Amino acid sequence: MSVQIQLLCDGLRGCLREYWEQQHHEVHTINVNKAPGPDGIHPRVLRELGAELQWPLFLIFSDSLSSGMVPRDWKKANVIPIFKKGVRSQPGNYRPVSLTSVVGKLFEGLLRDHIQNYVVENAIMISNQHGFMKDRSCQTNLIAFYDEVSKKLDSGDAVDIIYLDFAKAFDTVPHKRLLSKLRSIGLSEVVCTWIENWLQDRVQRVVVNGTFSTWNKVLSGVPQGSVLGPLLFNLFINDLGEGIMSNVSVFADDTKLCRPVNSIQDVTSLQQDLDQLAIWAAKWQMRVMHLGCKNMQAPYTLNGTALGKSIMEKDLGVLVDNKLGCSKQCQAAAARANKVLSCIKRGIDSREEGVILPLYRALVRPHLEYAVQFWSPVLKRDIIELERVQRRATKLVKGMESLSYEERLAKLGLFTLEKRRLRGDMITMYKYIKGSYNNLSNVLFTSRSFQQTRGHPLRLEEGRFHLNIRKGFFTVRAVKLWNSLPESVVLADTLYNFKKGLDGFLASEGIQGYGR
């Protein structure tokens, strides 16, 4: 919806129809499987009684925004600790997830959409932020960052990468400083006043196994589990890269810096960027943590502490070594998938296709395909290791034990994982060139001038390379097949139609992989 922030704030009654239509849509798309907040109002109640509650909710929402006062129930949160890793007895090893009022989150969603529209229309958000952003993901972050790294390595440069994080980032955002940033980007005073009240006097309690702690005040931070919180956090760290000359990539609070280091001056420049980032963190009361360095050519420091060197880092859940190899990631993904598959084998008695196949698709295969367009295996042994998981899974299905792998796939309607990765490459290419990732494509791909009589009008320049790490990278390997697709497939008007045309092309050509 295109209602401006100022119109929503100063003329709520005047834009009733448009606001009403959006609210009606939001109520009827509530996820009924979500847990209720401390007020006990279940999402299903709002979903089932949407028509009856629409007008009362509108009155509450409009009065709340125009008065700048947030109902007390919207400021309460049940905090559910979710274990991350490490020792279970250490509270710091848990991620706090806040369950807040569903009604409050409904209004947060409406306000978030309007703020997001304002941010997009005024080009406020930095382009290298991929966290909590529409049409961006861990995969788009990894592809964009390591495309630049692989280019530099392929050209013969040495590249240092530094991985950083902010300690308890969401929980330590200072409210007054956040509000000053919101006002500095031009958000209306009515919106800022409402957000200020929303952040004040918040209380929370921890819930473990049905037992509640006492209520405690929340003095800083944006609520984890809220709808508005992620956008506010992104706006708070939006100026993180100002004054930094190295390549900076951000996913929420996960930050990476990289720079070619071919001289002492390059090392000095990267150290200056680290110093600049430390100054920013001190100014805005954030505590930056060092996670690791790869390919480090010289010692660096952060706040006076020497940074350690590592040959491998887990970046947004993907293991990346100092040569941009993916073998360890393949091993880790296969191990996780096999572990889940073993649990299914032990815990599920039925071997019927209607039981095993949905479990495999939902619980096993995602481990093998998370962000796989970034780390798609190149070596034959890695391809075989991943495929072995699906071979094992298809053998679990009753009646498939004596059939060959190819016969099992045909009967179950499955592709090989290698073909799925190739198909995924083309779907991702479509998103970059024509779809939802289109605003990211200019820095990754170069259009080929359409002068040839053969080929489609969206052909791309095929990148040159010297090293295998560049040859196998997504932005290089996928271009040749993209250029070979028929015009009728590439020019599909929707992603659904593109997938239909792509499947027909791959079947007719008998393409199973990149021929490695």
Secondary structure, 3 states (H helix, E strand, C coil): CCCCHHHHHHCCCCCHHHHHHHHHHHHHCCCCCCCCCCCCCCHHHHHHCHHHHHHHHHHHHHHHHHHCCCCHHHHEEEEEEEECCCCCCCHHHEEEEEECCHHHHHHHHHHHHHHHHHHHHCCCCCCCECCCCCCCCHHHHHHHHHHHHHHHHHCCCCEEEEEEEECCCCCCCCHHHHHHHHHHCCCCHHHHHHHHHHHCCEEEEEEECCEECCCEEECCCCCCCCCCHHHHHHHHCCCCCCCCCCEEEEECCEEEEEEECCCHHHHHHHHHHHHHHHHHHHHCCCCEEEEEEECCCCCCEECCEECCCCCEEEECCEEEECCCCCHHHHHHHHHHHHHHHHHHHHHCCCCCHHHHHHHHHHHHHHHHHCCHHHHCCCCHHHHHHHHHHHHHHHHCCCCCCCCCHHHHHHHHCCCCHHHHHHHHHHHHHHHHHCCCCHHHHHHCCCECCCCCCCCCCCCECCCCCCCHHHHCCHHHHHHHHHHHCCHHHHCCCCHHHHHHHHHHHHHHHCCCCCCC
